[in-house]
């Protein structure tokens, strides 16, 4: 870690007159105490930014959200005793670090959002609403259940949420498996056709925010073919929904005659998509090939890595991002609060995945710029170094980014799922 100095220390040596046998000892003025943020140099950020350890470890953190006054609310997968719920953080002295912590609520959670005096929290099978006053770290009472009974068996149990421009709630419900096989992840086995898992999973559902006690059948399947849309956010200007989708695993492992190790590591894309009503992104029948920038037929449905077939009818991503980076959260920058170059676009937190060999990748935060209300198609790594160096297994990572949130003051917050570290990235 390094300290950014404000001014150099002023040192004066005062020597009194007198004989050589009785010198007056020197008097040394103490340096001014260091000021400014202490940057975590293990994290690399663009010039002009500094990554601060806002909190050194809240536990198994997932997504997070920032209130208008700068308070940070973190959805917890589990606290000690497995309670989950929320950890609220406040910096009371303005030094860039949280010095007040308040834990509340129960249930392992992932998605979190603030909207019109309420905090919405997504557990594996429900969306809860807590009334929370402006400036308060804790809710005023018990939660209301907005949606209940959501499917959560097997894989991708966590739920992501985003609040629409009309106040509706979008909920990402991941697939229960890799590619709709039964038994799952079986080498050479065709996928179910049609895939019955699409009826209740692998899509984005929309629910009313002003009704309690809804079930999945009360909502609308807004988009389908979304294997796991964990990174979900609404553009603040257009009100349009965007997602970054986890691509499928094990092309090489399950279909070794069709894919080399390199092809398995570099396929398929993590898809940055514009989610429109009725859109179909093709899972499990199709995946996106980042090299040729097209959807191709999955081997479980007769594909060979090149055949397009029915995938020509599926919706394409805006950007095909690198394979097996595991996008877990997305946040749009709030207008002029951020510096030039980062004022209109999305930050995406990548958790890293086990299915990339021999060297892991991801474990970073990516910036995706927009031109007006449309993405430019470009992207760049904004913050990196979370994994702690070159690793060959996700278990070797020092940290795994899992949540990202933009503060109203132009700071970017990133959460880590391993130790619950929270970084605050600021302009210096």
Secondary structure, DSSP 8 states (H G I E B T S, - for coil): -EE--SS------------TTS-------------S-EE-TTSEE-TTEEEEEEES--SEEEEEEE-TTS-EEEEEEE-TTS-B-EEEEE-SSSSSS--EEEEE--B-EEEEEEETTEEEEEESS-EEEEE--TT-SS-SS--EEEE------SS----EEEE-TTS-EEEEE--SSSSS-SSTT-TT----SS-GGGGTSSEEEEE-SS-SSB-GGGSEEEEE--S---EEEE-TTT--EEEEE-----HHHH-TTT--HHHHHS-S-EEEEEE-TTEE--TTTEEEETTTTEEEE-GGGT--SS--GGGGGS---SEEE-TT--EEEEEE--GGGS-TTSSSEEEEEE---SS--SS----EEEEEEEETTEE-S--EEEEE-TT-S--SSGGG-S--EEEEEE-TTS-EEEEETTT--EEEEEE-
